[in-house]
Amino acid sequence: MTQRLTRRAFAGASVAVLAAPALTRAAEPLKIRCSLDTAPSHVRNVSIVDYLGKVEKASGGRITSEVFHAGSLYADINVGKALLQGQVEMCAPGTWTQTGLVPDCDFQQLPIFYGQPIEATHKVADGKSGAHVNQQLEAKLRSHVIGPWIDLGFNNWYTTKTAANSLDDFKGLKIRGSGGAAFGWRIKFAGGVPNVTPWPNVPLALSQGTFDGLISTDESCTTAKLWEAGVKHSYADHQVVAQYVPMLNGAFWSKLTPDDQKMMSQIWADNIGTYRANAAAAQLKARNTLESNGVTFVDPSPADSAAIRKRMMADQDSLIRETKLSPEIVKLATEGFSS
């Protein structure tokens, strides 16, 4: 009897010892590694850092985070694969960088959005069109989209030597696009030669004359101090609103309790309006900074933009072919814009 009790006691103690590491592991916080390829001062980085700080506080430390800035882990064009493989838990890539996986990410590049107010893009991206894209991204990357997309702002043209007063002035210029077939289409539409250089390499490449200009935003040009790399002019035609998709690794999301999932989603929903307002303010401030550093701006009139939009609409079928936009997303975006 004594021997049996001793064996049972030994077995119970062994189980307790074996269970202890599991209990320790369960008590450890879940850590979010987030990869961004823009500078810490960039509006996207500031928004994500703020969000993750709020998540950590609301979770009581159950969820912690570390943000890797300036492409120190991955460029946006490669971060989707890293998210899929669990090498990072979070990212917020630009829609244009994910078109290789989900061509419908380019729907904002349709000519109907050219030169239009930012609210037009919000209405469509926050509606059925954005939901359709989110579903595809989640399936392809086994991810979870946290909520509405973060604004970067309007894409414009920036050049080193050529002061452009219309799209005709870009003929023959080598222009760096942000990736995605739509940027290449727009550059070719203006008569330019497309170039794709990863964003972290842009300042050096620009200063070395690898290309004559680029499509970007005031904020991105300012955080990278591109006037130091030779940017002197901008044709501010508001060709498309650049947005970032906030995503979490699906396996990480599944580890969260339902309450923590709800908490993370709610914090995003509560703050996305502020993040977008901050982005708009940052773009205005950035333009002032560019101007104070000698960059000149040309703003096309509403009539000029409408004329270009009409020309682009006439060639929309070629854009759809090149970007491989699905008939469904074209229909959803067109209906969402008109509603």
CORTA-V141225 format. One line per field, one symbol per residue. phi: phi as a letter, one per 20 degrees, with the letter a starting at -180 (. if undefined). burial: # if it has 9 or more other ideal C-beta (glycine too) atoms within 8 Angstrom, else .. Layout:
phi: ???
burial: ???
This chain:
phi: .ffffffffffffffffffggfffffeffeddeddcddfgefffffffffffffffffemnfcdbbddelmfdbfgfdffffffemfcebbbffgfedffecgfgeffeggfefmefffffggefedffffffggfffffdlccefrgfefdqfececcedeeedafffefneecedeonffffffffgenedfcccgggefgffffemfbeabdacgfffffelfffeofccbdeelfaeecddfcdgfffgffffgffffffffffffdffffffffffffffffgffffdneecddffgffffffgfffffdfgfffffemffgffffffffffef
burial: .............................##########..###############..#...###.#####.####..##.###.#.############.###############..#.######.#.##.###.###.#######.#############.###..#.##..####################.##.###..##.###..###############.##.######################.##..#...##.###.###.##..##.###.######.###...####.#...###.##..##.##..##.##.#...##.######..
